[in-house]
Amino acid sequence: MRFTVLKFGGTSVSTAARWATIADVARARREEGLRPVLVCSALSGVSDALAAAVDAIGAGRCDPDAVVAAIAARHAALAVDLRVDLACCETDLDGLLRVLRGATLLGEAGPKVRARVMSAGELLSTRLGAAYLASRGGIVPWVDARELLEAEPAAGEARHWLSATCSFGPDPDAVRRLSADADGWITQGFIARDAEGATVLLGRGGSDTSAAYLAARLGAVACEIWTDVPGMFTANPRVVPGARLLRTLEVDEAMEIAAAGARVLHPRCLAPVKAARVPLLVKCTDHPDLEGTLVTFDGSAGAAQVKAIAVRTGLVLVSLETLGMWQQVGFLSDAFAVFKAHDLSIDLVSTSETSVTVTLDPAANAVDAGVLARLEASLRTVCAPTIVTGVASISLVGRGIRRILHQLAPVLRLFEEQRVYLVTQAANDLNLTLVVDEDQVDRLVVELHGLLFAGKARDAVIGPTWSELFAPPQAAPGRRIRRRDAPWWVSERDTLLALADRPRFVLHGPTLDRAAASIRSLSSVDAVYYAMKANPHEDVLRRFAAHGLGFECVSPGEVAAVERDVPGIALERLLFTPNFASREEVAAALARGLRFTLDNLHPVEQWPELFAGVELNLRLDPGRGRGHHAHVRTAGAASKFGISTDQV
């Protein structure tokens, strides 16, 4: 018997349309001569609701009947859409109510209770799924995952109940059981049993891991992860619409991308399929015909190249400083023992002769303010710790990173004016990671992706962009589509063609009006000034003046141009922002009463008498600049513009 294991996540099991897709996919696998084993998550949002109920027990404010009524209503609505009877869920709903009532009465909200409560989501969704598949004429029996997966012994109560692991060697008993006459089987992700038969959870990403465990134990021909995106991409498509589909990845690369922050797969699901050499395929439930991503075991998969940019946010950076660590035996052991004592797992590590810097990932650790305060106090016994929050990692992932470091030089220039807290290069040569301020990450990823992947031809690894996969239907030949959001030069095509008798520079008045009105609508801005250097055309100036904009001028000539083209403009609407102007120009502007912006300390240091009693605007340098090239960045260490914060 040849098995294939298919995992369907929370969004994939939450609507009737997606269950129809699940049924179609299962039928297609049977027609290929395979026995499908469907591993399903709880309905989207149900696990969060159950977790919140357990939290409410701990806070003394849980209403078990209200919780179960809400969960039942959610499943009843889906049952109606699936045209099945909710009676199939009554046993599990009654069991959930009993557990919640007992736990609430005793005020018990420990890990064991949490595991029992949260297992209900997967049990309920698969009850509905089994009933639906039976209504479609298939013989797809429901099987309890706790009868197929037994957790290994684990140290610590939380890990035992909430982050269990299972062996993934061959399981002849499971093969015999699931070889019984049936069209397939449906079971739960996320849950298993311990040696005593009690329910345990497999932790975050548990359904992916359940599918991988079962695929390995059954010796399946494939493990398919069906989710809401059509595979793994070169970056997060929600940040970079031009992100490219990764058609194939070697398993170690996929594991690195997942561990570095991509959320399509959980890293724990890859070890079992790697050990059993079961190919893994990532597919999209809403678009089952898209090719997806195939994870294989060919360690020589192509030339050295960056294949993805992965991000993790919300990291905590801990710096350990001490002169005493130099050549001291056991310092790292002593320092890391402190983290272990606080049940904290270290992620990235960078060392020098007098300091060690590490990061903590909140996905693997509880890192609230109380935990960090206790950690800092304990670390003071061995070093001088500094804790920084609000940082994120950006990882360039791919095989053979060390061999292409010279090619990455232009890419790394993007970090020129960033505060880089830590740089690591993976021992397995699969990633280069930089830790920076979290608020810079999205912009950096967009720019990095442009440098690494823009214009890259499709091949066996790099596929189409997200935008290409989900582009709107093309118009029929000869028919033009006009959209409200089309650029003005599209809607004004005929007018522009009529002006094309000679080279022209054309500005669109209504677009300028919309831009001015939009920025004037900002309630948080006191005044808006148009930079004359952008375009000093007289019609542009008059149009913006009519919208109430002021004008920033960098020279006496620009001041004169505004006053000529916008007669009678008030002086308070003129902002004079010179850069290294002469004493005469500065004195003339101040004598006229122009609003004056100081962008360096030279004028007040050299001619303090000119500024006595004058109200000034200050141009501050925030320490980092933006722009596609160093020559157009007007802030940062290399810029001549602005007053640095340490000079204020």
C-alpha positions in Angstrom: 0.0 0.0 0.0 1.4 3.4 -1.0 0.4 6.3 1.3 0.4 10.0 0.7 -0.1 12.3 3.7 -2.0 15.6 3.1 -2.1 18.3 5.8 -4.8 21.0 5.6 -4.4 24.1 7.8 -7.0 26.2 9.7 -7.9 28.4 6.7 -8.1 25.3 4.5 -10.8 23.6 6.7 -12.9 26.6 7.5 -15.3 26.8 4.5 -17.4 24.5 2.5 -15.7 25.5 -0.7 -12.3 24.5 0.7 -13.7 21.2 1.9 -14.9 20.6 -1.6 -11.3 21.1 -2.8 -10.1 18.7 -0.1 -12.5 16.0 -1.3 -11.4 16.6 -4.9 -7.7 16.4 -4.0 -8.3 13.2 -2.0 -10.1 11.6 -5.0 -7.3 12.6 -7.4 -4.8 10.9 -5.1 -6.9 7.7 -5.0 -7.1 7.8 -8.8 -3.3 7.9 -8.8 -3.3 4.6 -6.9 -2.5 6.2 -3.5 -4.1 5.9 -0.1 -4.5 9.5 1.2 -4.2 10.3 4.9 -5.8 13.7 5.6 -4.3 15.6 8.6 -6.5 18.5 9.6 -6.1 21.6 11.8 -8.8 23.3 13.9 -11.0 25.8 12.1 -9.3 29.2 11.8 -9.5 31.1 15.1 -10.8 28.2 17.2 -7.4 27.3 18.8 -7.0 31.0 19.8 -10.4 31.0 21.3 -9.7 27.8 23.3 -6.3 29.2 24.5 -8.1 32.4 25.6 -10.6 30.3 27.6 -7.7 28.6 29.5 -6.2 32.0 30.1 -9.5 33.2 31.5 -9.6 30.2 33.9 -6.3 31.3 35.3 -7.7 34.9 35.7 -10.9 33.6 37.3 -13.2 34.9 34.6 -14.0 31.9 32.4 -17.6 31.1 31.5 -17.5 27.5 30.3 -21.0 27.4 28.9 -20.5 30.6 26.9 -17.2 29.3 25.5 -18.6 26.0 24.4 -21.7 27.7 23.0 -19.5 30.0 20.8 -17.4 27.1 19.6 -20.5 25.0 18.9 -22.1 27.9 16.9 -18.9 28.2 14.8 -19.0 24.5 13.9 -22.8 24.6 13.5 -22.5 27.3 10.8 -19.9 25.2 8.9 -22.1 22.1 9.3 -25.0 23.9 7.6 -22.7 24.9 4.7 -21.4 21.3 4.4 -25.0 19.9 4.8 -24.0 17.6 7.6 -25.5 17.0 11.0 -23.7 18.7 14.0 -24.6 15.7 16.0 -21.3 14.1 14.9 -19.6 16.7 17.2 -21.7 16.3 20.3 -19.4 13.9 22.2 -16.4 16.2 21.8 -18.4 19.3 22.6 -19.7 17.6 25.8 -16.2 16.5 26.7 -14.9 20.1 26.2 -17.7 21.5 28.5 -16.9 19.0 31.2 -13.2 19.8 31.2 -13.8 23.6 31.2 -16.3 23.3 34.0 -14.0 21.1 36.1 -11.0 23.3 35.5 -13.0 26.5 36.3 -14.3 25.0 39.5 -10.8 24.1 40.7 -9.1 27.1 39.2 -6.8 24.8 37.3 -5.2 26.2 34.2 -2.0 24.3 33.9 -0.4 22.7 30.9 -2.3 19.4 31.2 -5.6 21.3 31.2 -4.5 23.4 28.3 -3.6 20.4 26.2 -7.0 18.7 26.9 -8.9 21.9 26.0 -7.0 22.9 22.9 -7.2 19.4 21.4 -10.9 19.9 21.0 -10.4 22.2 17.9 -8.8 19.4 15.8 -11.2 16.7 17.0 -14.3 18.9 16.1 -13.0 19.9 12.6 -12.2 16.4 11.6 -15.6 15.1 12.8 -17.2 17.5 10.4 -14.8 16.7 7.7 -15.4 12.9 8.0 -19.1 13.5 7.9 -18.8 15.6 4.8 -16.5 13.2 2.9 -18.9 10.4 3.7 -21.7 12.5 2.2 -19.7 12.8 -0.9 -19.7 9.0 -1.2 -16.2 8.3 0.0 -15.1 5.8 2.6 -12.8 8.0 4.6 -13.0 6.8 8.3 -12.1 9.1 11.2 -9.1 8.0 13.2 -7.8 9.5 16.5 -4.3 10.8 16.0 -3.6 9.8 19.6 -3.8 6.2 18.5 -1.1 6.8 15.9 1.4 9.1 17.6 2.9 8.6 21.1 5.1 11.4 22.5 8.6 10.8 23.7 9.6 11.5 27.3 10.3 15.2 27.8 11.9 17.2 30.6 9.7 19.9 32.1 5.9 20.0 32.5 5.3 22.6 29.8 7.4 20.7 27.2 5.7 17.4 28.1 2.2 18.7 27.6 2.5 21.5 25.1 5.6 20.9 23.0 5.9 17.1 22.7 7.9 15.3 20.1 7.3 11.9 18.6 9.6 9.3 17.1 9.4 9.0 13.3 10.9 5.7 12.5 8.9 3.1 10.5 5.6 2.0 12.2 4.4 -1.4 10.9 1.3 -1.3 13.2 0.1 2.0 11.7 0.8 0.7 8.2 -1.3 -2.4 8.8 -4.1 -0.4 10.5 -4.4 2.2 7.7 -4.1 -0.4 5.0 -7.7 -1.6 5.8 -10.2 -1.3 3.0 -11.0 2.4 2.7 -10.7 5.3 0.3 -8.5 7.1 2.8 -8.3 8.3 6.4 -8.9 11.6 8.2 -7.1 12.4 11.4 -6.0 15.4 13.5 -2.9 17.5 13.5 -1.3 19.0 16.6 -2.2 16.2 19.1 -0.7 13.0 20.3 -0.7 10.9 23.5 1.9 10.3 26.2 2.9 7.0 27.7 -0.1 7.1 30.0 -2.5 7.8 27.2 -3.1 11.4 28.2 -3.5 14.1 25.5 -0.4 16.2 24.6 0.2 18.9 22.0 3.0 19.1 19.5 3.5 22.8 19.9 3.5 25.6 17.4 3.2 24.3 13.8 2.0 21.1 15.3 -0.2 20.1 12.4 2.7 20.3 9.9 4.8 18.2 12.3 1.9 15.7 12.7 1.8 15.2 8.9 5.6 14.8 8.7 5.6 12.3 11.5 2.9 10.2 9.9 4.5 10.4 6.4 7.8 9.2 7.9 6.2 6.4 10.0 4.1 5.2 7.0 6.9 5.4 4.5 4.6 7.7 2.4 5.5 8.6 -1.2 4.9 12.3 -0.3 3.9 14.7 2.4 1.7 17.5 1.1 1.2 20.7 3.1 -1.9 22.5 1.9 -2.2 26.1 3.1 -3.3 29.6 2.0 -0.3 30.4 -0.1 0.9 28.5 -3.3 4.3 27.6 -2.0 7.4 29.2 -0.5 8.6 32.5 -2.0 11.8 34.5 -2.2 10.3 37.0 0.3 7.0 37.6 2.1 4.6 38.4 -0.8 2.6 40.7 1.5 5.6 42.9 1.8 7.1 42.3 -1.7 4.4 41.6 -4.3 7.3 40.8 -6.7 8.4 37.9 -4.6 9.2 34.9 -6.7 7.8 31.4 -6.3 10.5 28.9 -5.3 9.7 25.9 -7.4 12.2 23.5 -5.8 14.3 23.6 -2.6 16.7 21.2 -1.0 15.5 20.2 2.4 18.2 21.9 4.3 17.5 25.2 2.5 13.8 24.8 3.2 14.6 24.2 6.9 16.8 27.3 7.0 14.2 29.5 5.4 11.5 28.2 7.8 13.8 28.6 10.8 14.7 32.2 9.7 11.2 33.4 9.8 9.1 32.1 6.8 5.8 30.9 8.2 4.7 28.6 5.4 6.3 25.6 7.0 7.3 25.0 10.6 11.0 23.9 10.9 10.1 20.9 13.0 8.2 19.3 10.2 11.3 18.9 8.0 13.5 16.6 10.1 11.1 13.6 9.9 10.7 13.9 6.1 14.4 14.3 5.7 15.2 11.3 7.8 12.7 9.1 5.8 13.5 10.8 2.5 9.8 11.6 1.9 9.4 14.5 -0.7 7.4 17.4 0.7 5.1 19.5 -1.5 3.6 22.9 -0.5 0.3 23.6 -2.2 -2.5 26.2 -2.0 -6.0 25.1 -1.2 -7.7 28.0 -2.9 -5.6 27.5 -6.1 -4.9 23.7 -6.3 -3.7 23.9 -9.9 -0.7 26.1 -9.1 2.6 24.2 -9.1 3.6 24.9 -5.5 7.1 24.2 -4.0 8.7 20.8 -4.0 11.2 20.1 -1.2 13.8 17.4 -2.3 16.9 15.8 -1.1 19.4 16.7 -3.8 22.2 18.3 -1.8 23.8 19.6 -5.1 20.7 21.6 -6.0 22.2 24.2 -8.3 24.9 26.8 -8.1 25.6 28.9 -5.0 22.9 31.6 -4.8 20.6 33.5 -2.4 17.2 31.9 -2.7 15.2 33.8 -0.2 15.1 36.7 2.2 13.5 35.7 5.6 12.6 37.9 8.5 11.9 37.4 12.2 10.6 40.4 14.2 10.2 41.0 17.9 13.6 39.6 18.8 15.4 40.4 22.0 19.1 41.1 21.8 21.3 40.5 24.9 24.9 41.7 25.0 27.3 40.3 27.5 30.3 42.5 28.2 33.3 41.6 30.4 37.1 42.0 30.1 37.3 38.9 32.2 36.2 36.5 29.5 39.3 36.8 27.4 40.9 33.3 27.4 38.9 32.4 30.5 37.9 28.8 30.5 34.1 28.2 30.9 32.8 31.7 30.5 30.3 30.8 27.8 29.3 27.8 29.8 28.6 29.9 32.8 26.8 32.6 30.9 24.6 30.2 28.9 23.8 28.3 32.1 22.0 31.4 33.2 19.8 31.3 30.1 19.1 27.6 30.7 18.1 28.3 34.3 15.5 30.8 33.0 14.3 28.2 30.5 15.4 30.4 27.6 16.6 29.1 24.2 19.4 31.1 22.6 19.0 31.7 18.9 21.8 33.7 17.2 25.3 34.0 18.7 28.2 36.3 17.9 31.4 36.5 20.0 34.5 38.7 20.4 37.4 38.8 22.9 35.4 40.8 25.4 31.8 40.4 24.6 29.1 37.9 23.5 25.9 39.0 21.8 22.9 36.6 21.5 19.3 36.9 20.4 16.1 35.4 21.9 13.2 34.5 19.6 9.8 35.1 21.2 8.4 32.2 19.1 10.5 29.9 21.3 10.6 31.8 24.5 8.5 33.8 26.9 10.3 37.1 26.9 8.0 39.5 28.7 9.4 42.3 30.8 9.4 40.2 34.0 11.4 37.4 32.4 14.0 39.9 31.0 14.4 41.7 34.3 15.1 38.4 36.1 17.5 37.3 33.3 19.4 40.6 33.5 19.7 40.3 37.3 21.1 36.8 37.0 23.5 37.7 34.3 25.1 40.5 36.4 26.8 37.7 38.4 29.0 36.8 35.4 29.1 39.9 33.2 27.6 43.4 32.4 24.4 42.7 30.4 22.6 45.0 28.0 19.2 44.0 26.7 17.7 45.6 23.6 14.2 45.0 22.4 12.5 45.9 19.1 15.0 44.3 16.8 14.6 42.0 13.9 16.7 39.6 11.9 17.1 39.7 8.1 18.5 36.4 6.7 19.8 35.9 3.1 19.2 32.1 2.7 20.7 29.8 0.1 23.4 27.3 -0.6 27.1 28.3 -0.7 26.8 31.8 0.8 30.5 32.1 1.5 31.3 31.5 -2.2 29.3 34.5 -3.3 30.2 37.0 -0.6 31.9 39.2 -3.2 28.7 39.3 -5.2 26.8 40.4 -2.1 28.8 43.6 -1.7 26.3 45.9 -3.5 23.5 44.3 -1.5 25.2 44.9 1.9 25.6 48.6 1.1 22.0 48.9 1.9 22.9 48.5 5.5 25.5 51.4 5.3 23.4 53.7 7.5 21.6 51.1 9.5 22.4 50.3 13.1 23.5 46.6 12.7 23.6 45.0 16.1 24.8 41.6 15.1 26.0 39.7 12.0 26.2 35.9 11.8 27.1 33.5 9.0 25.7 30.0 9.4 28.1 27.2 10.1 26.2 25.1 7.4 26.9 27.9 4.9 23.1 28.4 4.3 22.5 31.9 5.5 23.9 35.3 6.3 21.9 37.1 9.0 21.9 40.7 10.2 20.0 42.1 13.2 18.7 45.6 12.8 16.0 47.9 14.2 12.6 46.4 13.5 11.1 49.5 12.0 13.6 49.4 9.1 12.9 45.8 8.1 10.1 46.1 5.5 11.9 48.8 3.5 15.2 46.9 3.6 13.5 43.7 2.4 11.9 45.5 -0.5 15.2 47.0 -1.6 17.2 43.8 -1.0 14.8 41.8 -3.1 15.0 44.3 -5.9 18.8 43.9 -6.0 18.8 40.1 -5.7 15.9 39.0 -7.8 14.7 41.8 -10.1 15.0 40.7 -13.7 16.1 37.2 -12.8 15.0 34.7 -15.4 12.7 31.8 -14.6 14.4 28.5 -14.2 14.0 25.2 -12.3 14.3 27.0 -9.0 12.9 30.5 -9.5 9.4 30.7 -10.7 6.8 33.5 -11.4 6.2 36.4 -9.1 3.3 36.5 -6.7 1.8 39.3 -8.8 2.0 37.2 -11.9 0.3 34.3 -10.2 -2.6 36.4 -9.1 -2.8 38.9 -11.9 -6.3 39.9 -12.9 -7.6 38.4 -16.2 -6.3 40.0 -19.3 -8.7 41.9 -21.6 -9.9 40.3 -24.8 -7.8 41.3 -27.9 -8.7 44.7 -29.1 -10.4 45.7 -25.9 -8.9 48.3 -23.5 -9.6 48.3 -19.8 -9.9 51.6 -18.1 -9.5 51.6 -14.4 -10.1 54.4 -11.9 -6.6 53.8 -10.5 -4.8 53.8 -13.8 -1.9 56.3 -14.1 -3.0 59.6 -15.6 -0.8 59.1 -18.6 -2.9 56.0 -19.5 -6.2 57.8 -19.1 -4.8 60.9 -21.0 -3.1 58.8 -23.7 -4.9 60.5 -26.6 -4.1 64.0 -25.3 -0.4 63.1 -24.9 -0.2 61.7 -28.4 -1.6 65.0 -29.7 1.3 66.8 -28.0 4.0 64.5 -29.3 5.0 66.7 -32.2 8.2 67.5 -30.4 9.9 66.5 -27.0 7.9 67.8 -24.1 7.9 67.5 -20.3 4.3 67.2 -19.3 2.8 67.6 -15.8 -0.8 66.7 -15.1 -2.7 69.4 -13.2 -5.4 67.3 -11.6 -2.7 64.9 -10.3 -0.8 67.8 -8.7 -4.1 69.0 -7.1 -4.8 65.5 -5.6 -1.3 65.3 -4.2 -1.5 68.7 -2.6 -5.0 68.1 -1.2 -3.9 64.7 0.2 -0.9 66.1 2.1 -2.9 69.1 3.3 -5.4 66.7 4.8 -2.8 65.4 7.3 -4.0 66.6 10.7 -0.6 65.9 12.4 1.3 68.4 10.2 1.3 72.1 11.1 2.5 73.4 7.8 3.4 72.1 4.3 6.1 73.5 2.2 6.9 72.6 -1.4 10.6 72.3 -2.2 11.3 74.8 -5.1 14.2 72.6 -6.3 11.7 69.9 -7.3 10.2 72.0 -10.1 10.1 75.8 -10.1 7.7 76.1 -13.1 5.4 79.1 -12.5 2.2 77.2 -13.1 3.2 74.5 -10.5 4.0 77.3 -8.0 0.6 79.0 -8.5 -1.3 75.8 -8.3 0.3 74.8 -5.0 -0.1 78.3 -3.7 -3.8 78.1 -4.3 -3.9 75.0 -2.1 -2.3 76.9 0.7 1.2 75.3 0.5 4.2 77.3 1.4 7.6 77.2 -0.4 11.0 76.0 0.8 13.8 78.0 -0.9 17.5 77.3 -0.7 18.7 80.5 -2.3 17.8 84.2 -2.7 17.1 83.5 -6.3 14.4 80.9 -5.4 12.8 83.4 -3.0 12.7 86.0 -5.8 11.1 83.4 -8.2 8.3 82.6 -5.8 7.6 86.3 -5.2 7.6 87.0 -8.9 5.3 84.1 -9.9 3.0 84.2 -6.8 2.5 88.0 -6.3 1.7 89.1 -2.8 2.6 85.8 -1.1 3.0 86.3 2.7 6.6 86.1 4.0 5.5 83.5 6.6 4.8 81.1 3.7 8.4 81.2 2.6 10.9 79.0 4.4 14.6 79.8 3.7 16.8 76.7 4.1 20.3 77.6 2.8 23.2 75.2 3.0 26.6 76.9 3.7 25.2 80.3 2.5 27.4 83.4 2.8 27.0 85.9 5.7 25.4 88.4 3.3 22.7 86.0 2.2 22.0 85.0 5.8 21.8 88.6 7.0 19.6 89.6 4.1 17.1 86.8 4.7 16.9 87.5 8.5 16.6 91.2 7.8 13.5 90.6 5.6 11.9 88.4 8.3 12.0 85.2 6.3 11.5 82.0 8.3 14.9 80.5 8.6 16.0 76.9 8.8 19.4 76.1 10.3 20.8 72.9 8.9 24.3 73.1 10.5 26.0 74.9 13.4 28.4 76.9 11.3 26.3 80.1 10.9 25.5 80.5 14.6 29.1 79.7 15.6 30.6 82.2 13.1 28.0 85.0 13.2 26.1 84.7 16.5 25.1 88.3 16.4 22.9 87.8 13.4 20.7 85.3 15.2 20.2 87.1 18.5 16.5 87.0 19.4 15.6 85.2 16.1 13.2 82.2 16.1 14.8 79.4 14.1 13.7 76.0 12.6 16.3 73.3 13.0 17.0 70.6 10.4 17.9 67.5 12.4 19.8 64.5 11.1 18.1 61.3 12.5 21.3 59.3 11.8 20.1 57.3 8.8 19.1 58.3 5.3 17.1 56.8 2.5 17.6 56.8 -1.2 18.6 54.5 -4.0 22.2 55.9 -4.0 24.6 57.4 -1.5 24.7 60.7 -3.5 21.0 61.3 -2.9 20.8 60.5 0.8 20.4 63.6 2.9 20.9 62.1 6.3 23.4 59.9 8.1 27.1 59.9 8.8 28.1 60.7 5.2 25.7 63.6 4.7 26.5 67.3 5.0 22.9 68.1 5.8 21.3 68.5 9.2 22.3 68.8 12.8 23.1 65.5 14.5 21.2 64.8 17.7 24.3 65.0 19.8 24.8 68.6 18.7 21.4 69.8 19.8 
